[in-house]
Amino acid sequence: MRTPAVDAVLAAGIEHTVTRHGRVSSLEEAAAARGIEPRDLIKTLVVRRAEDDHVFVLVPGDRTFSWAKVRALLGTNRISMPDAAAAKAVTGYERGTITPFGSAARLPVIADTHLVGRRISLGGGGHGIGLTVNGDDVIRLFDATVADISDEEVRKDR
């Protein structure tokens, strides 16, 4: 199955691997299905800084998005995450499949420092589709701002 994200990676001409797997219900399941560690599976978040003003935020799967750090970076006291319908309207992708590759709107990208120099896997624009690429290629292609925007994830025993 081709998606706009897969087409965008092909058009960019960067080294990549497309992985297809069944639907998953957690980040850990997605990482296992792709044969990678959760830290290499990148969460792509859509953050709204104002009405009709959004950014992509890329955070490793084993880390948590820091609201305070992103607010400070953006120089604002208020940011939010749009609901699923608004995120799809902005990106063209459903939650769980969002990626900057092939997005309906070209949004600024903020990448956590932990993406630098690593091979990472992002959503591929469809459920069960992953794109494995070099983090440095993502940063370069999207002229991403690289910053410390995450914290260690504190996991509670289940």
NORGI-V338754 format. One record per residue. SS is DSSP state (A for helix, B for strand, O for the rest). PSI is psi in degrees with one decimal (NA if undefined). OMEGA is omega in whole degrees, -180 to 180 (* if undefined). Layout:
# NORGI-V338754
{{SS:PSI:OMEGA} {SS:PSI:OMEGA}}
This chain:
# NORGI-V338754
{{O:125.1:177} {O:141.1:176} {O:163.7:174} {A:-32.3:179} {A:-45.5:178} {A:-43.8:178} {A:-40.0:-179} {A:-39.4:178} {A:-42.3:178} {A:-44.4:-179} {A:-31.9:-180} {A:-20.9:178} {O:24.5:180} {O:157.8:176} {O:132.2:-178} {B:163.7:172} {B:133.6:175} {B:126.6:179} {B:133.8:177} {B:135.6:179} {O:169.7:179} {O:173.1:178} {O:145.6:179} {O:161.2:-177} {O:1.8:178} {O:163.7:177} {A:-40.7:180} {A:-42.1:177} {A:-41.5:179} {A:-43.1:179} {A:-45.4:179} {A:-41.3:180} {A:-28.6:179} {A:-2.9:179} {O:32.8:-178} {O:169.7:175} {O:150.0:178} {A:-31.4:-179} {A:-22.0:-180} {A:-5.8:176} {B:117.9:-173} {B:130.4:174} {B:123.8:175} {B:113.4:-178} {B:144.7:173} {B:123.0:-179} {B:133.0:178} {B:123.0:177} {B:-18.6:175} {B:172.4:178} {O:127.2:-180} {O:29.0:179} {B:101.3:-175} {B:159.7:174} {B:154.1:169} {B:139.7:175} {B:125.3:-177} {B:121.0:-176} {B:134.5:177} {B:148.9:-176} {O:-23.6:-180} {O:9.2:-179} {B:163.6:-180} {B:142.4:178} {B:131.0:179} {O:107.5:179} {A:-45.1:-177} {A:-43.3:-179} {A:-39.6:-180} {A:-41.1:176} {A:-44.8:-180} {A:-43.3:180} {A:-42.1:-178} {A:-8.9:179} {O:37.2:-179} {O:155.5:178} {O:-10.4:-174} {O:122.9:170} {O:161.7:178} {B:169.6:174} {O:130.1:179} {O:157.1:175} {O:173.1:-174} {A:-41.3:-179} {A:-41.7:179} {A:-39.9:178} {A:-40.4:178} {A:-37.8:179} {A:-36.5:-179} {A:-41.7:-172} {A:-25.5:-172} {O:1.0:-176} {O:148.0:174} {O:156.4:174} {O:142.5:-178} {O:-8.8:179} {O:-1.1:-172} {O:137.9:179} {O:152.5:175} {O:-21.2:-180} {O:121.7:176} {O:16.3:-180} {O:148.3:179} {O:-31.9:177} {O:138.5:176} {O:106.1:-178} {O:152.7:172} {B:149.6:-179} {B:132.1:172} {B:121.7:-178} {B:132.7:176} {B:148.7:-179} {A:-23.7:-178} {A:-5.7:177} {A:-19.8:-175} {O:130.0:175} {O:14.3:-178} {O:153.4:170} {B:127.4:-174} {B:162.1:176} {B:128.9:180} {B:165.8:172} {B:147.4:-177} {O:15.9:176} {O:4.3:177} {O:155.0:179} {O:132.4:179} {O:16.5:178} {B:125.9:178} {B:148.2:176} {B:116.8:177} {B:123.7:-174} {B:172.2:173} {B:131.1:179} {A:-37.9:-180} {A:-32.8:177} {A:-41.3:179} {A:-46.2:-180} {A:-44.2:-179} {A:-48.6:-176} {A:-36.5:-177} {O:8.6:-178} {O:47.4:-174} {O:146.4:169} {B:125.0:180} {B:126.0:-177} {B:161.1:174} {O:100.0:-176} {O:15.9:-178} {B:166.1:175} {B:160.4:175} {B:138.4:179} {O:130.6:176} {O:113.6:-177} {O:132.2:175} {O:142.9:176} {O:138.6:-177} {O:NA:*}}
